[in-house]
C-alpha cells in the first residue's frame, strides 16, 4: 500500500540558501555547537515533507526552539524522501521529522528489523555512519495498521491482531488490490498470526470507500494509516501488531550531529509529548478545520506546556 495520495512530491524542490557560519574556537552559544543554544551563531534549518502531518511536526519543533530564543529557518513542504534526504546528509538541513522504518529501509535496504526498538537501534547506527544522529523516537506513529470498527472489536474483545483468531464469523479483509499479494495481506496474516481471511479489493488506499465498507459490514478488516483522522472520526480501532507484520514507523527527528544539547533536549521533549492519539488529533484539525500548521502546532505546544 502506498502513501502517494497523502504525500505529494512537489514539482520543484526548494533550495536551502543559508550558509553555515564558522564555529569559533572559544565557547559559543551557537545552537549548532556542542554548547548551549542561544540567540547568536547559526540558524537551525528545519525541513519537512510536502505532507500536512509532517509539516505540523516540523512546525512544533520550530516553535519550541524559538521559545528558547534559538533561531530557526523553515524549509517546509520540500517533497519526498529522495528529494530532501541528500540535503539532510549534506548538512543543508539541520533538523527533519522522519519515520523510523521507512528511513531505515533507505539507509539499510537489507534490514530484517520490524519491531519498534529493533528498527530504532539499527537506525541509530545507520545515521551515525552518515555523520548524522536520530534523536529520541516519539510514541507517535504514522504507518499501516489493521483496523476494525468499535462494535466489532467489542463484540470479540479485539485488541491485537492475534485476537482475530477469536472471531467466529467469516472475516473479509479490504484493501488496494496489490495488498492481496503483499506480506501484510491474507498470506501474511495466516503465516504470522494463523488468521484466515477472504479478500476484497477496494482501491482508495484506506479512504472513504474502505471506511464505508467497514461500517456497513461488507468487510471486517482494513488497512488504514495510524495517524489518519478517519480513525477517530469514525471510531475505528487499530489492532496492535505484536509480531511486526507492519514495519514500525515512529516519528523520529533526524539531526546534524553537532546540534546543541539544548536544542536536542527541546526537540526530544516535543517528541516525548506527542502520543499516537495526539498526532491523529493534529491531523484531523488540518483536514477538518483546514487550519495552518503553525496554528495547530502552537495550540498543541501550549496545551502540553511546551511554550
C-alpha positions in Angstrom: 0.0 0.0 0.0 1.5 3.3 -1.0 1.2 6.7 0.6 1.2 8.5 -2.8 -2.2 10.2 -2.3 -1.1 11.5 1.1 2.4 12.8 0.4 2.6 14.7 -2.8 6.0 15.3 -4.5 6.4 19.0 -5.3 7.3 20.0 -8.9 10.4 21.7 -7.8 12.5 21.3 -4.6 13.1 24.4 -2.5 16.8 25.1 -2.3 18.3 25.9 1.1 20.0 29.2 0.8 21.6 29.6 4.3 25.4 29.2 4.5 26.9 27.8 7.7 28.9 30.3 9.7 32.3 29.3 11.0 32.4 28.0 14.6 34.6 29.9 16.9 37.4 28.2 18.7 36.2 29.6 22.0 33.0 28.9 23.9 29.8 29.8 22.0 26.1 29.9 22.4 25.6 28.7 18.8 22.6 26.3 18.7 24.6 24.1 16.2 27.6 23.8 18.5 28.2 21.4 21.4 27.4 24.2 23.8 24.1 25.8 24.8 21.7 27.2 22.2 21.1 30.9 22.2 20.5 33.9 20.1 23.9 34.0 18.5 25.5 31.9 15.8 23.9 29.8 13.1 20.3 29.3 12.4 18.9 25.8 12.6 17.3 24.9 9.3 14.3 22.7 9.8 12.7 20.9 6.8 9.5 19.0 6.3 7.9 16.7 3.7 5.2 18.0 1.4 2.7 16.3 3.7 0.5 18.1 6.2 1.1 15.8 9.1 4.9 16.1 8.7 4.7 19.9 8.4 2.8 20.2 11.7 5.5 18.2 13.5 8.3 20.3 11.9 6.4 23.4 13.0 6.2 22.1 16.5 10.0 21.7 16.6 10.5 25.2 15.2 8.2 27.0 17.7 9.6 25.1 20.7 13.1 26.1 19.7 12.1 29.7 19.1 10.5 29.8 22.5 14.1 29.2 23.9 15.5 32.0 21.8 17.1 29.7 19.3 16.9 31.0 15.7 15.3 28.7 13.1 14.6 28.8 9.4 11.7 26.9 8.0 12.3 25.0 4.7 8.9 23.2 4.6 7.0 21.2 2.0 10.1 20.2 0.0 8.8 16.9 -1.4 9.6 13.3 -0.9 12.5 11.5 0.7 14.5 11.1 -2.5 14.4 14.9 -2.9 15.2 16.1 0.6 17.4 13.3 2.0 20.6 14.5 0.2 20.1 17.9 1.8 20.0 16.3 5.2 23.0 14.2 4.5 25.0 17.2 3.2 24.1 19.3 6.2 22.0 21.9 4.2 19.1 20.9 6.5 19.8 20.6 10.2 16.6 19.0 11.6 13.9 17.0 10.0 10.9 14.9 11.3 11.3 11.4 9.8 9.8 7.9 10.2 11.9 5.1 11.6 11.1 2.1 9.4 10.9 3.8 6.0 14.1 5.7 6.6 16.0 2.6 7.8 15.0 0.8 4.7 16.5 3.6 2.6 19.8 3.6 4.5 19.9 -0.2 5.1 17.8 -2.0 2.4 18.7 -5.5 3.7 17.4 -4.8 7.2 15.2 -7.5 8.8 14.2 -5.3 11.7 10.4 -4.9 12.1 9.6 -4.0 15.7 10.0 -0.5 17.0 13.0 -0.9 19.3 14.9 -3.1 16.8 14.2 -0.6 14.0 15.3 2.4 16.1 18.5 0.7 17.2 19.6 -0.1 13.6 18.5 3.4 12.5 20.8 5.0 15.2 23.8 3.0 13.7 22.9 3.9 10.1 22.6 7.6 11.0 26.0 7.6 12.6 27.5 6.2 9.5 26.1 9.1 7.6 27.5 11.6 10.1 24.0 12.3 11.5 22.1 11.3 14.5 18.5 10.4 15.3 17.0 11.9 18.4 14.5 10.1 20.6 11.7 8.4 18.7 8.2 9.6 19.5 5.4 7.3 20.7 3.5 8.8 17.7 3.3 6.6 14.6 2.3 7.0 11.0 2.2 3.6 9.5 0.0 1.0 8.0 -2.3 -0.8 10.5 -5.2 -3.2 10.6 -8.4 -1.5 11.8 -11.9 -2.8 12.7 -15.0 -1.0 13.9 -15.5 -0.3 17.6 -18.6 -2.5 17.6 -16.7 -5.5 16.0 -13.8 -5.0 18.5 -16.0 -5.0 21.5 -18.1 -8.0 20.2 -15.0 -10.2 20.2 -12.7 -8.5 22.6 -10.2 -7.4 20.0 -7.0 -5.5 21.0 -4.3 -7.2 19.0 -4.1 -8.8 15.5 -3.7 -12.1 17.3 -7.1 -11.6 18.9 -8.7 -12.1 15.4 -8.3 -15.8 16.0 -11.2 -15.5 18.5 -13.6 -14.3 15.8 -16.2 -17.0 14.9 -17.6 -15.5 11.8 -16.1 -15.2 8.3 -13.5 -12.4 8.1 -13.2 -10.3 4.9 -10.2 -8.0 4.5 -10.4 -5.0 2.2 -7.5 -3.0 0.8 -5.9 -1.9 -2.5 -5.7 -4.9 -4.9 -1.9 -5.1 -4.5 -2.3 -5.9 -0.8 -3.6 -9.4 -1.7 0.0 -10.5 -2.6 1.9 -8.4 -0.1 3.5 -9.7 3.1 0.8 -7.9 5.2 -2.0 -9.3 3.1 -4.0 -12.5 3.7 -0.9 -14.7 3.3 1.0 -12.7 5.9 -2.0 -12.8 8.3 -2.1 -16.6 8.0 1.7 -17.1 8.4 2.3 -14.7 11.2 -1.0 -14.9 13.2 -2.7 -18.0 12.0 -5.8 -16.0 10.9 -7.7 -16.9 7.7 -9.4 -14.0 5.8 -11.1 -13.6 2.5 -10.0 -10.6 0.4 -11.9 -7.9 -1.5 -10.1 -5.1 -3.4 -11.1 -1.5 -2.5 -9.0 0.9 -4.5 -8.9 4.0 -2.3 -5.8 3.4 0.0 -7.9 3.2 3.2 -10.1 6.2 2.2 -13.9 6.8 2.4 -14.8 3.7 0.4 -12.8 1.5 2.7 -14.4 3.1 5.8 -17.9 2.8 4.4 -17.2 -1.0 3.7 -16.1 -1.4 7.3 -19.1 0.4 8.7 -21.7 -1.4 6.6 -20.1 -4.8 7.3 -19.0 -5.6 3.8 -15.6 -6.1 5.2 -14.4 -6.6 8.8 -10.8 -5.7 8.5 -8.9 -2.9 6.6 -5.5 -1.2 6.3 -5.5 2.5 7.3 -2.6 4.6 8.5 -2.4 5.0 12.2 -2.4 8.8 12.0 -5.3 9.1 9.6 -8.0 11.3 11.0 -10.7 9.0 9.8 -9.8 6.5 12.5 -11.0 8.9 15.3 -13.8 10.4 13.2 -15.4 7.0 12.6 -14.5 5.5 16.0 -12.3 2.7 14.4 -10.0 0.6 16.5 -6.4 -0.1 15.5 -5.2 -3.6 16.4 -1.8 -3.9 17.9 0.8 -5.6 15.7 2.8 -7.6 18.3 4.8 -9.6 15.7 5.9 -6.8 13.3 3.8 -7.7 10.3 3.8 -4.0 9.6 7.2 -2.2 9.6 7.4 0.1 12.7 7.2 3.7 11.7 7.6 6.1 14.6 8.1 9.8 14.2 11.8 10.5 14.8 13.9 13.7 14.4 16.9 13.4 12.2 19.6 16.0 13.1 23.0 17.3 12.4 25.4 15.6 14.8 26.6 19.0 16.1 23.1 20.2 17.1 23.5 21.7 20.6 22.5 19.7 23.7 19.9 22.4 24.5 18.3 22.1 21.1 18.3 18.3 21.2 16.7 18.4 24.6 13.9 20.7 23.4 13.1 18.6 20.4 13.2 15.4 22.5 10.6 16.9 24.8 8.3 17.6 21.8 8.7 14.0 20.6 8.0 12.5 24.1 4.9 14.6 24.5 3.3 13.6 21.2 1.2 10.4 21.5 -0.3 8.5 18.7 -3.7 10.0 19.6 -2.2 13.5 19.6 -1.0 13.0 16.0 -4.4 11.8 14.9 -6.0 14.9 16.5 -3.4 17.3 14.9 -4.0 15.8 11.5 -7.8 16.0 12.0 -7.5 19.7 12.7 -5.6 20.1 9.4 -8.1 18.0 7.4 -11.4 19.0 9.0 -10.8 22.6 10.2 -8.3 23.4 7.4 -6.1 25.3 9.8 -2.4 26.2 9.0 0.3 24.0 10.5 1.6 26.9 12.6 -1.7 27.4 14.4 -2.2 23.6 15.0 1.3 23.3 16.3 1.1 26.3 18.6 -2.2 25.2 20.2 -0.8 21.7 20.9 2.5 23.0 22.3 0.6 25.4 24.6 -1.7 22.5 25.8 1.4 20.4 26.6 3.1 23.2 28.4 6.0 23.4 25.9 5.6 27.1 25.1 
